[in-house]
Amino acid sequence: MRLILMRHGETVWNAERRLQGHADAPLSPRGIEQARRAAKFFADGPAPGRVMSSDLSRARHTAELLGFTDFATDERLREMDLGDWTGRWIEEIEASDRGAYRDWRLGSYTPPGGEGWKPFRERVGAAIDDAVNRSDGDVVIVAHEGVVRAACDVLVGLTPSNLSPIAPAAITIFDINRAAQWPGARLVAFNITPSPDDLRTSGLDHAPV
């Protein structure tokens, strides 16, 4: 079976380089168009056995734009809780605490009042395990950049420091062998975007989540 993870389309806060975490800014017009373009990937293939979404509206809206009408939500697929960084601009964080934002991107720093990488990774891994075990076919998960990065760590041992940022509406695919000891996975594709221009976005090396 295949596990297909997709980051939500660009949000208004993404465009402003403002951190969201558990806050829930709406998709921007560009994000809506990104999701609509990505829908062709799913329309041209077989129907998945199970579709899951984060319970945050930016992920649910993306799933709807992809053409999915019957999907379950799971709060364990939410983005990492950013604590005191929620709602702050990246430039503001970098100016007040040099290096903290980059260290967080690398998985070695936890924002004040926020969620650490290990517990975040564990909750995402548990949600993926449940979704895979409850499906008779391919699984699609529409969620957040952090969730995709956590999946890469859980499934194939790629830590945050080994991964480039994931563009809005990008698709990442794993082959899952349920007969093998969990996690029996191989990375098939990473960071596939609806348009090459989405990988040329200014500041993607510090992409907001």
Secondary structure as UniProt FT lines:
FT   STRAND          2..7
FT   HELIX           12..16
FT   TURN            21..22
FT   HELIX           29..43
FT   STRAND          50..53
FT   HELIX           57..65
FT   TURN            66..67
FT   STRAND          72..73
FT   HELIX           75..77
FT   HELIX           83..85
FT   TURN            86..87
FT   HELIX           90..96
FT   TURN            98..99
FT   HELIX           100..105
FT   TURN            106..107
FT   TURN            112..113
FT   HELIX           117..133
FT   STRAND          139..143
FT   HELIX           145..156
FT   HELIX           160..162
FT   TURN            168..169
FT   STRAND          171..176
FT   TURN            178..179
FT   STRAND          185..192
FT   HELIX           196..200
FT   TURN            202..203
FT   HELIX           204..206
//
